[in-house]
Structures are given as structure tokens and as C-alpha cells.
Amino acid sequence: MEELSELDAARMVTFIYGKELPSLIESVRKKLGDNFTVGDVVALIKQDPDAIIINNENKGKEEEQGEEDPEAAMKEGENAGEEESEVAMKEGENAEEDQESIIEKRKNVGAEMSLEEYEEVLNQIEQSETLMSMQIKNFVNEEDSDFRALTLVDPDNKIKPMVVFRGTAGDYQWADNFSGLFSSRTPAQMRAQQYVVNSGYDHVTVAGHSKGGNMAAVVAYMLPEGMVDIVYSFDGQGVSDAFLDYISDSRKENALNRIHNINEYRDIVSLLLNRTGRISNTKYIDSGVLFDDTAYAKADFLQNLKMSIFHAHKPNYFLMPEACERLNRYRPNGIYDGLLVISNKLDNYSENRDGMLFIAKKAAEFMYTIKSETEWSDEMWNEVYDAEKIYDRIRNSRTEKILARLEEITGMDMKEKLFIQPEGSLVVEDAVLTCQYCSGIGSLVVTEERADLIQGKRVAVKTDNKKENIQMDALECSRIDWNAEKAESRVCKPDVCSDWLLTDPDKLRGPRGEEAVLKKSVLGCMRGGMIEIVHNGQLDGADAGEVIQASEREKSEATKVGEFTDSIKSLIQQNFHEYYEEADSSTSKNAIEKWLFRKGEKAVESITDPIQNKFESDKQRIAKQYENWLKFQIEQQLKRYNY
């Protein structure tokens, strides 16, 4: 299956910001049923562009009320003569007020876009036959938390599903943004994971702008390989050290390879906290829009000040006809570097409870709207901060119980050891289950009689997801109820909403020929958790797994890296010695340094091209090895300087 392009992703992360999109989607759903497309929604908006700023549900109710009671209409007609002049006057006043309100709303239909800008986005969507034919599924718009997401699904099953998250659009999410300074997983980040897992799809593309880009990147870190194939994060902010501390090395590596950061080269939001993807997967775009040419330059002082900083953060800037790629980021007078330093410093003080809460709350309050409806209470701030202790306690409890169960199975002391089973191995009854939010482990029970047996145990299939199959009772769940008076864990009660994901269509088992559950398979819980398989239940044979020393794996990986580096250095010395003697050494050094600290993959071409010309016969092999060695060096330099 193919993936939606970066351009289509940019169109959809902009489209999702439309203020009245929920009512429009509901209107289309009522008319066409659940199988409506992006094209159907776009067509409705283009019929009446003001519909994106005026709630057409209310408008529809008013029209219905006008047709509801014929008798009332007759009585009103009898009294019309007496009240005609008064009503006409009021209607004139209301019409004038409504017109002023509409004009004002047209200035910002979402994400600081004007109605004209949004209409241009719709025009671009119409240019994509693929997007226009994609169906919209699982549309969610939660007014109490400002969370909005949708999933695009190809009815012909030729394009992978795409999950799209909206960026910051309310005070709840401003607070959530700044709680990321100290929280290992903010409420919005957990909600994003819950949405993807409960969507019922795997191998998805995930995209978002700003906070939506952060949530898109976060799910790539939180979910196992295979759930998310590619992430497009447009101007998305980074993640805290506290968040990364919860992520395993293997998932970090997987996420880094899959996240593509696309940033407007003047944007400051994408500078905050730790980078979520590799520099080789980072792109800088110049939209071609100058602040002095925008309406913000003539706005009142506060709007002018705000937009002079954030105007380059608009999602539709990636769709501008003048947009072009730049080699690096714009950093005027060190201001952007200063923001990066400040955000990293704040991250280091996350354990200072009162100080960190004060800074985060004040920063969020500065960004709140005048008519705030979803801002966090003091209790909410305290809950999010105090939840970290619950996460740590439950994670430690879960780790201890997993190790104890593996020791029981293997008969070995599991301290400083790793237990490895093939990710594609079949899962049988009595497999060991766990959830990232739970305090312990559970087991998989297969209640149906089956002929498919391994070592006398029934093989699990994707529909083994019922309450009787998932035995995880009497555990603590760290999925906090944010509406409670204080942060507390809850009793674990799995509420499964879909079949097992990451199953294998080529491995059919059971009386109905269903896809078999694999070691890598996961199961979503409505509470937001993700049930994973610790042990596949097999006790003998190749798929039963092996135990190795953790230090042995680390040593093996370090040896491989060392051998790789030495071999590349040797190749460079052998093949490029003559080239470097002839080249301007200072120019070569400067080119390499710029690439290491500021540039991207394009700068490699300035170094590898002359090398390829000189060694034509070996150019592909040697240039690629040389490029890989440079990439290895850049990763080391970036880690060293925390760039």
C-alpha cells in the first residue's frame, strides 16, 4: 500500500483547523451516511464558504422552527400589522450586528487563517484526486479538551490510512503545551495515543501541525513498530527529557527513523525541547510571506507583537505558491537560540515542583484567550504534576512483576538480562500480557476449542479480544481521571474496542481462518492503554525465545558501530587521500563543519560530487559509505552539543 504524500498531509493538517468543521461533517454524515469523503465536505463548504465560521446546525434549527407550527405562523400574521415597524427596526439592527460579526469571523476561521486563505486550501485539496476520494472516519471533536482528530481511509484499500491531529486551538491545550515542560506524558499526548490505538488501524501515516505535529511524533515513540509507518510533523514542538525517559531505546530508534519534521524556517515553536526526528529527516521551508506584507503589521499593538513572533507558524504557509526549501533555519540575533537554551534549562528544573508549576501556569495564562472556557484549574495543574509519582510507582511494579514471571518461565535470574522472542512468532493461550498503564501482568485465555495447537496449546487469533480472553483484573491503572479532586490510580478494567492489531494476514488460524496473533501484536483499551505481549506462551522450540546478558547486546552494538566507523575511515584514507591532498583543505573543513552543525543531506552533495567524479568506477559504493560515515558523525555531534 502507498502512503499519502507530504503535500497532501500539509493540506489536511490545515483543513482540520476550520472552526465549524464539526457541524459541517455532521451535516454530511446525516445526509450521506458514514461513508462520506473529503470531497463531500469540501463541496459543502464551497457552496457557502461562511459555513466554516457559522454553525449551520443552529441555522438548521432556526429553519426547522420556522416550519414547525402553521397555526403559530397564522396568529403571527394577524398581529403582523401592529408590530411590523418595530420588528423591521430590530431586524435591521440585528442584521447589521450579524454582518459585523461575520466580517470579524472571516478574519480568523482557524489557526489565524482568513476565510480567503482557507478557501485557497480547499482549492488545493480539490487538486488532489486521492484526497478527494478518501473517506473521513473516527472524527472526534472534544470541546472540553480542544482535542480534534480524524482518520482518512481509502475505500479501495490502496492507500494507507492517515490520522490527522489539529494543533492548539484552545486554552486547555495551551496549558497542556506548557505542562510538557515537566510531564512525561501530558493528557493530550495520552489522548493522541488512545485515538490511534482505538482507531482499529495499523501501519498508519500520522500528521499534524504545531501541537498536532507533537502528538503525531509522540505516538510514533509510544507505539510499537508497525503501528505508525511515517509521521509528518509541521512546525511541531519537541518532547521533554521526562517523556524520553519512559521510552525504550528500540522505540526511540524506530520513531527517529519514521518522523519527518517540516518546519517554516523562521518558526520558533519547532525549536522547543528535544528534537523528535533525525536531522536527515528535517526540512526547512521558506513560505515567501514577509511579516510587513501581512495584515498583522497594521494590527493593534498586542496582535502585532504576538504575530511578529508567530506569523510564520501558520499551517497554510506550507502551501504557498512561493514556498521553497531552505538549507537551514533562520536565527536572528541569537533570539531563537536563546529560546532553545531557555526551554532546555526549564526541562532541567522539572523536579522543582512549586517553581515549575508557577512558570508553566504563568506561561499558559499569557496565551489564554480573553473569554477562556477550557483553561486548567489549579487542581488540574497539581494533578498532572503529581501524576508523575503514580506513573513511576506503577511502572516499577509492572517491571518487577514482568521479571518475576519471566524468571518463573525460564528458571533464570533475569536481572541485567534480556528476554527475546521473534516478533513474528505465533501467540498461544497462557501468553503473558501487560499494559503500559497497568501495575502488573495478565494472561491471554483462549476459550474456544481449536484444532490449531502448538505444544498442546491453542493458537490465538485477532478476535480473541473479549472480556473472557483478557485476564488483567485486580491491577492498578495509571490512566488518571482528570475530573477527580486529586491524581489517583484506578482499578484496571480492560475495555477493548477493536480486534488485535499487527496480526499477519498470511497466517490464518482457527475454525474461521482468522489472522493469528503475533508476539508484536497489540490491543487497544478504551481507557487509553495498549495491551502488549510480554511472552508468547510457547515454552519449547525456536519461538520460545532466548535470554541474553544486556551488557552483551550493548557490547555487540558498540562493536558493530566501532567496526563500521573504522572500516569507513579506512576506505576514506585509501580512496580519498589523493583527493584531499589536491583539494583546498580549509574549504573542505568548512563544508564538513557546516554540514555537521547546521545543514542537511543536500550539503553532502557538495562533498561527494567531486569524489564521485574522481572515482567513477567506485562512486556509488564509496560515496554512500562516506555519506553514512558523515551521518554517524553528525548524530554524535548533535548528542554532544544537545542540538
C-alpha positions in Angstrom: 0.0 0.0 0.0 1.1 3.5 -0.8 1.3 6.5 1.7 -0.3 9.9 1.3 2.3 12.4 0.2 3.8 15.2 2.3 1.9 17.7 0.3 -1.5 16.0 0.9 -0.6 15.8 4.6 0.1 19.6 4.6 -3.3 20.2 3.1 -5.1 18.1 5.7 -3.3 19.4 8.8 -4.5 22.9 7.6 -8.0 21.7 6.6 -8.7 20.3 10.1 -8.4 23.8 11.7 -11.8 25.0 10.3 -13.8 26.3 13.3 -17.2 24.9 12.3 -15.8 21.8 10.6 -17.6 19.5 13.2 -21.1 20.8 12.3 -20.3 20.5 8.6 -19.1 16.9 8.9 -22.1 16.0 10.9 -24.4 17.6 8.2 -22.7 15.5 5.5 -22.9 12.3 7.7 -26.6 12.8 8.2 -27.2 13.2 4.5 -24.8 10.6 3.1 -24.3 8.1 5.9 -20.9 7.1 7.4 -19.1 6.5 4.0 -18.7 10.2 3.0 -15.4 11.6 1.6 -13.2 14.6 2.0 -14.6 15.8 -1.4 -18.2 15.7 0.0 -17.2 18.0 2.9 -15.2 20.4 0.6 -18.2 20.6 -1.8 -20.5 21.6 1.1 -18.2 24.3 2.3 -17.7 25.7 -1.2 -21.4 26.1 -1.6 -21.4 28.5 1.3 -17.9 29.4 2.5 -19.3 31.3 5.5 -20.5 27.8 6.8 -16.9 27.3 8.1 -17.5 30.1 10.6 -21.2 29.9 11.2 -22.6 26.9 13.0 -25.0 25.5 10.4 -26.6 23.2 13.0 -28.1 26.3 14.7 -29.0 27.7 11.4 -30.8 24.5 10.5 -32.7 24.5 13.8 -33.9 28.0 13.2 -35.2 27.0 9.7 -37.0 24.0 11.3 -38.6 26.1 13.9 -39.9 28.4 11.2 -41.7 25.5 9.6 -42.8 23.7 12.7 -46.2 25.3 13.6 -48.5 26.6 10.9 -51.1 27.8 13.4 -48.5 29.9 15.2 -47.5 31.3 11.8 -51.2 32.3 11.2 -51.5 34.1 14.5 -48.3 35.9 13.9 -49.7 37.1 10.6 -52.7 38.6 12.3 -50.6 40.6 14.6 -48.0 41.5 12.0 -49.5 44.8 11.1 -49.2 46.2 14.6 -45.6 45.0 15.1 -44.3 45.4 11.6 -42.4 48.6 12.1 -40.9 47.5 15.4 -39.8 44.1 14.0 -38.3 45.7 10.9 -36.3 48.0 13.1 -35.0 45.2 15.3 -34.2 43.1 12.3 -32.2 45.9 10.7 -30.2 46.3 13.9 -29.6 42.6 14.2 -28.7 42.2 10.6 -26.1 45.0 11.0 -24.7 43.4 14.1 -24.6 39.9 12.4 -22.8 41.3 9.4 -20.2 42.9 11.6 -19.8 39.6 13.4 -19.4 37.7 10.2 -16.8 40.1 8.9 -14.9 39.7 12.1 -15.1 35.9 12.0 -13.9 35.9 8.4 -10.6 37.2 9.6 -9.8 34.0 11.5 -11.6 30.8 10.5 -8.9 28.8 12.5 -5.2 29.0 13.1 -5.2 32.7 12.3 -6.2 32.0 8.7 -8.6 34.3 6.9 -11.6 32.9 5.0 -9.8 33.7 1.7 -6.8 31.7 2.9 -8.9 28.8 3.9 -10.7 28.8 0.6 -7.3 28.5 -1.1 -6.6 25.4 1.0 -9.9 23.9 -0.3 -8.8 24.7 -3.8 -5.6 22.8 -3.3 -7.4 19.8 -1.8 -9.6 19.7 -4.9 -6.4 19.4 -6.9 -5.7 16.0 -5.2 -7.9 13.3 -6.6 -6.5 11.0 -3.9 -7.6 13.3 -1.0 -11.0 14.0 -2.5 -11.8 10.3 -2.6 -10.5 9.4 0.9 -13.3 8.7 3.4 -13.3 10.5 6.8 -13.6 8.1 9.7 -13.4 8.4 13.5 -13.9 12.2 13.5 -13.5 13.4 17.1 -14.0 17.0 18.4 -13.9 17.3 22.2 -14.9 20.8 23.3 -13.8 20.3 26.9 -10.2 19.5 25.9 -9.9 21.1 22.5 -8.9 17.8 21.0 -9.7 17.2 17.4 -8.7 14.3 15.1 -9.8 12.4 12.1 -8.7 9.4 10.1 -8.6 9.2 6.3 -9.3 5.8 4.8 -9.1 4.7 1.2 -12.2 2.7 0.2 -10.1 0.9 -2.4 -7.5 -0.1 0.2 -4.6 1.1 -1.9 -3.5 4.0 0.3 -2.5 3.6 4.0 -4.9 5.2 6.5 -3.8 8.7 7.7 -4.5 10.1 11.2 -4.6 13.9 11.3 -4.4 15.8 14.6 -5.3 19.5 14.9 -2.9 21.8 16.7 -3.5 24.2 19.6 -7.0 25.7 19.3 -8.0 26.5 22.9 -6.9 27.2 26.4 -6.9 23.6 27.6 -4.2 22.8 25.0 -2.2 25.9 25.9 -2.0 24.5 29.4 -1.2 21.1 28.1 1.6 22.5 26.0 3.4 24.0 29.0 2.8 21.0 31.2 5.1 19.2 28.7 7.9 21.0 30.5 7.7 18.6 33.4 5.2 15.8 32.4 6.4 12.5 31.0 3.0 12.2 29.1 0.6 15.0 29.1 -3.2 14.4 28.9 -3.3 15.4 25.2 -0.4 13.1 24.4 -2.1 10.2 26.1 -5.3 11.0 24.3 -3.5 11.0 20.9 -2.1 7.5 21.6 -5.6 6.4 22.7 -7.1 7.7 19.4 -4.6 5.9 17.2 -4.8 2.5 19.1 -8.6 2.6 19.2 -8.9 3.6 15.5 -8.6 -0.1 14.6 -5.9 0.6 12.0 -2.2 -0.2 12.0 0.6 0.8 9.6 -0.9 4.3 9.6 0.5 7.7 8.5 0.2 10.3 11.2 0.3 14.1 10.5 -0.3 17.3 12.5 0.7 20.9 12.7 2.1 22.6 15.9 0.7 20.7 18.8 -0.8 18.3 16.3 2.7 17.7 15.0 3.9 17.0 18.5 1.1 14.5 19.1 1.8 12.8 15.8 5.5 12.4 16.8 4.7 11.3 20.3 2.5 8.3 19.1 5.4 7.1 17.0 7.5 7.0 20.2 4.8 5.4 22.3 3.6 2.7 20.0 5.5 -0.4 18.8 7.0 -0.7 15.3 4.3 -1.3 12.7 1.6 0.8 14.2 3.0 4.1 12.7 4.8 3.9 9.3 5.5 7.6 8.8 4.9 10.9 10.6 4.7 14.3 9.1 5.2 16.9 11.8 4.7 20.5 10.6 6.2 23.0 13.0 5.7 20.6 15.8 7.4 21.2 19.1 9.8 18.7 20.7 9.5 16.5 23.7 10.9 16.7 27.3 13.6 14.6 28.9 10.9 13.3 31.2 9.0 11.9 28.2 12.0 10.3 26.6 12.9 8.6 29.9 9.8 6.5 29.5 10.6 5.3 26.0 12.7 2.2 25.3 15.8 2.6 23.1 14.3 0.4 20.4 11.2 2.6 20.2 13.3 5.7 20.2 15.2 4.4 17.2 12.1 3.4 15.4 10.5 6.8 15.9 13.6 8.7 14.8 13.6 6.9 11.5 9.9 7.5 10.9 9.4 11.1 11.9 9.7 13.8 9.2 9.9 17.3 10.6 8.9 20.0 8.1 9.4 23.5 9.6 8.9 27.0 8.3 12.5 28.2 8.5 11.5 31.2 10.8 9.2 29.2 13.1 10.1 29.2 16.8 7.7 26.5 18.1 9.7 23.7 16.5 12.8 24.8 18.4 11.3 24.0 21.8 12.5 21.0 23.8 14.2 17.9 22.3 14.1 17.3 18.6 11.7 14.4 17.7 13.3 13.2 14.4 16.7 12.9 12.8 18.3 15.9 11.2 18.4 14.0 7.9 14.6 13.8 8.0 14.2 17.5 8.8 13.2 20.0 6.1 13.1 23.9 6.3 10.5 25.7 4.1 10.5 29.4 3.2 6.9 30.3 2.6 7.9 33.6 0.9 5.5 35.6 3.2 7.0 38.7 4.8 5.5 40.0 8.1 5.4 43.6 6.8 3.2 42.4 3.9 0.6 40.8 6.1 -2.4 42.4 7.9 -0.7 41.8 11.2 1.8 44.5 10.6 -1.1 47.0 10.8 -2.9 45.4 13.7 -3.1 46.7 17.3 0.0 46.6 19.5 -0.7 43.2 21.2 -1.7 41.5 18.0 1.2 43.0 16.2 3.6 41.8 18.9 2.2 38.3 19.0 2.1 37.7 15.3 5.5 39.3 14.7 6.8 36.2 16.6 4.3 33.6 15.5 3.1 34.6 12.0 5.5 32.1 10.4 3.7 29.4 12.4 0.6 29.3 10.2 -0.2 25.9 8.7 -1.2 27.2 5.3 2.3 28.8 4.8 3.5 25.3 3.7 1.0 25.5 0.8 2.1 29.0 -0.5 2.9 29.0 -4.3 6.2 30.8 -3.5 7.2 28.2 -0.9 10.7 26.7 -1.4 13.1 24.6 0.6 15.9 26.2 2.5 19.1 24.6 3.8 18.9 25.8 7.3 16.9 27.6 9.9 16.7 31.4 10.3 18.1 32.6 13.7 18.1 36.4 14.0 20.4 37.9 16.6 20.5 34.7 18.6 16.9 35.1 19.8 15.9 31.6 18.6 19.0 30.0 20.1 18.0 31.8 23.4 14.6 30.2 23.3 16.2 26.8 22.8 18.5 27.4 25.8 15.6 28.5 28.0 13.4 25.6 27.1 16.3 23.1 27.8 17.1 24.9 31.1 13.4 24.7 32.2 13.4 21.0 31.4 16.3 20.5 33.8 14.3 22.1 36.7 11.3 19.9 36.3 11.7 18.5 39.8 11.3 21.9 41.4 7.5 21.5 41.9 6.4 25.0 43.0 8.8 26.8 40.7 8.0 24.7 37.6 4.2 24.9 38.2 4.4 28.7 38.6 6.4 29.1 35.4 4.2 26.7 33.4 0.9 28.3 34.7 2.0 31.8 34.0 3.2 31.0 30.5 -0.2 29.3 29.8 -2.1 32.2 31.2 -0.3 34.6 29.0 -1.5 32.6 26.0 -5.1 32.2 27.2 -7.9 33.9 25.3 -9.9 36.7 26.8 -13.1 34.6 27.1 -11.4 31.5 28.4 -13.6 28.4 28.8 -11.3 25.5 29.0 -8.3 26.8 31.0 -6.9 24.5 33.6 -7.8 24.9 37.3 -5.1 24.8 40.0 -6.3 21.3 40.8 -5.7 20.2 37.3 -2.2 21.5 37.3 -1.5 19.8 40.6 -2.9 16.5 39.3 -0.8 16.5 36.2 2.4 17.2 38.2 1.6 14.7 41.0 0.7 12.0 38.4 4.4 11.5 37.8 4.8 9.8 41.1 2.0 7.4 40.3 3.5 6.7 36.9 6.8 5.8 38.4 5.3 3.6 41.1 3.2 1.7 38.7 5.9 1.3 36.1 8.3 -0.1 38.8 5.6 -2.5 40.0 5.0 -3.7 36.4 8.7 -4.2 35.7 9.1 -6.3 38.9 6.2 -8.5 38.1 7.3 -9.0 34.5 10.8 -10.0 35.6 9.3 -12.4 38.2 7.1 -14.0 35.7 9.9 -14.4 33.2 12.1 -15.9 35.9 9.4 -18.4 36.6 9.1 -19.4 32.9 12.8 -19.5 32.2 14.1 -20.7 35.5 16.8 -18.0 35.3 17.6 -14.8 37.3 16.5 -12.1 34.9 18.5 -9.2 36.5 20.6 -7.4 33.8 19.3 -9.9 31.2 17.1 -9.5 28.2 14.4 -12.0 27.1 14.0 -12.1 23.3 11.3 -13.8 21.3 10.7 -13.5 17.5 8.3 -10.6 16.9 6.6 -12.7 14.2 6.1 -15.8 16.3 2.6 -17.1 17.0 0.9 -16.5 20.3 -0.8 -19.3 22.2 -3.0 -19.5 25.3 -1.4 -18.5 28.6 0.6 -15.8 26.9 1.8 -13.1 29.3 0.1 -9.7 28.8 0.9 -6.3 30.1 -0.2 -2.7 29.5 1.9 0.5 29.8 -0.6 2.0 32.2 -1.0 -1.1 34.5 0.8 -2.2 37.6 1.4 -5.8 36.7 0.7 -8.5 34.2 -2.2 -10.6 32.9 -2.8 -13.6 30.7 -4.4 -14.5 27.4 -7.2 -17.1 27.7 -8.4 -18.9 24.6 -11.9 -20.3 25.4 -12.9 -21.7 22.0 -12.0 -25.3 21.0 -9.5 -25.3 18.1 -7.6 -27.8 16.1 -4.6 -25.5 15.7 -2.3 -26.3 18.5 1.4 -25.6 19.4 2.8 -27.7 22.2 -0.7 -28.6 23.0 -1.8 -25.0 23.4 -4.5 -23.3 21.3 -3.3 -20.6 18.9 -4.7 -17.1 19.5 -6.5 -15.2 16.7 -7.3 -11.5 16.3 -10.8 -11.8 17.6 -9.6 -13.2 20.9 -10.3 -9.8 22.4 -13.3 -10.5 24.6 -13.5 -9.9 28.4 -13.1 -13.6 29.0 -9.9 -13.6 26.8 -8.1 -10.8 28.5 -7.4 -11.6 32.2 -5.9 -8.4 33.8 -8.1 -7.9 36.8 -7.1 -6.6 40.2 -4.4 -4.4 38.8 -3.8 -0.7 39.2 -4.3 1.6 36.1 -2.3 4.8 36.0 -4.7 6.4 33.4 -5.7 9.3 35.7 -9.2 10.6 35.9 -8.6 14.3 35.3 -12.0 15.2 36.6 -11.3 13.8 40.1 -10.2 16.0 43.0 -6.7 14.7 43.0 -4.4 12.4 40.9 -5.2 8.8 41.8 -4.8 5.4 40.1 -7.8 3.4 39.3 -8.7 -0.3 39.2 -7.7 -1.9 35.9 -10.8 -2.9 33.9 -9.9 -3.6 30.3 -12.4 -2.2 27.9 -11.4 -3.5 24.5 -12.8 -1.8 21.4 -11.3 -3.5 18.4 -9.5 -6.7 17.3 -5.8 -7.3 17.8 -3.7 -5.2 15.6 -0.4 -6.1 13.8 -1.6 -9.5 13.0 -0.4 -11.5 9.9 -2.9 -11.9 7.0 -0.7 -14.8 5.7 -1.0 -16.7 9.0 -4.7 -17.8 9.2 -5.7 -20.0 12.2 -8.9 -21.2 13.9 -12.1 -22.6 12.6 -12.9 -19.4 10.7 -9.5 -18.9 9.2 -8.7 -15.7 11.1 -5.4 -13.8 11.3 -3.2 -15.2 14.0 -2.0 -13.0 16.9 1.8 -12.5 16.9 4.3 -11.6 19.6 4.3 -8.0 18.2 0.5 -7.6 18.2 -1.3 -5.0 20.3 -4.8 -4.5 21.6 -6.3 -1.1 22.3 -8.2 -0.3 25.5 -10.9 2.4 25.7 -9.2 3.8 28.7 -6.3 4.7 26.6 -3.9 1.9 27.3 -2.3 -0.6 24.9 -2.2 -4.3 25.8 1.1 -5.9 24.7 2.5 -9.4 24.8 5.5 -10.0 27.1 5.7 -13.7 26.4 4.0 -15.6 23.5 3.2 -18.6 25.7 5.5 -21.0 23.8 7.9 -22.9 26.1 9.8 -25.0 23.6 11.4 -24.7 20.2 12.9 -21.7 18.3 9.9 -19.4 19.0 10.3 -19.9 22.8 12.9 -17.3 22.8 16.3 -16.8 24.4 17.9 -15.0 27.4 21.0 -12.9 26.8 23.0 -10.5 29.0 22.0 -6.9 28.5 25.7 -6.0 28.5 26.4 -8.5 25.7 23.9 -6.7 23.4 25.3 -3.3 24.3 28.8 -4.5 23.7 27.8 -6.2 20.4 26.1 -3.0 19.2 29.1 -0.9 20.2 31.5 -3.2 18.5 29.4 -3.1 15.3 29.4 0.7 15.3 33.2 0.8 16.0 33.9 -1.7 13.2 31.7 0.2 10.8 33.4 3.5 11.7 36.9 2.0 11.4 36.1 0.5 8.0 34.7 3.7 6.6 37.7 5.7 7.9 40.0 3.2 6.3 38.1 3.5 3.0 38.3 7.3 3.2 42.1 7.1 3.8 42.6 4.6 1.0 40.4 6.2 -1.6 40.3 9.9 -0.8 43.8 10.6 0.3 44.8 11.9 -3.1 41.7 14.0 -3.4 42.3 15.7 0.0 45.9 16.5 -1.0 44.7 18.3 -4.1 41.6 20.0 -2.5 41.6 23.2 -0.5 41.8 21.8 3.0 40.2 24.8 4.6 37.2 24.7 2.2 36.7 21.0 2.8 36.8 21.5 6.5 34.4 24.4 6.5 32.0 22.4 4.2 32.0 19.4 6.6 31.6 21.6 9.7 28.6 23.4 8.2 27.0 20.1 7.3 27.7 18.7 10.8 26.2 21.6 12.7 23.6 23.3 10.5 22.9 21.7 7.2 21.2 18.6 5.9 21.7 15.9 3.4 21.9 18.4 0.5 25.3 19.7 1.7 26.7 16.2 1.4 26.4 16.6 -2.4 29.0 19.4 -2.4 31.4 17.0 -0.8 30.5 13.7 -2.5 30.1 15.0 -6.1 33.8 15.8 -6.8 34.6 12.5 -5.1 32.2 10.6 -7.4 33.7 12.3 -10.4 37.3 11.3 -9.4 36.5 7.7 -8.7 33.9 6.9 -11.3 34.1 3.1 -11.0 33.6 3.1 -7.2 31.4 6.2 -6.9 28.2 4.6 -5.7 29.7 2.3 -3.2 32.3 4.7 -1.8 30.1 7.9 -1.8 27.3 6.1 0.1 29.7 4.7 2.7 31.3 8.1 3.0 27.9 9.8 3.4 26.8 7.2 6.1 30.0 7.9 8.0 29.3 11.6 7.9 25.7 10.9 9.2 27.2 8.9 12.0 29.4 11.8 12.9 26.6 14.3 12.9 24.5 12.2 15.2 27.4 12.1 17.7 28.0 15.9 17.4 24.3 16.7 17.9 24.2 14.5 21.0 27.3 16.1 22.3 26.1 19.6 21.9 22.4 18.8 22.7 21.4 20.4 19.4 
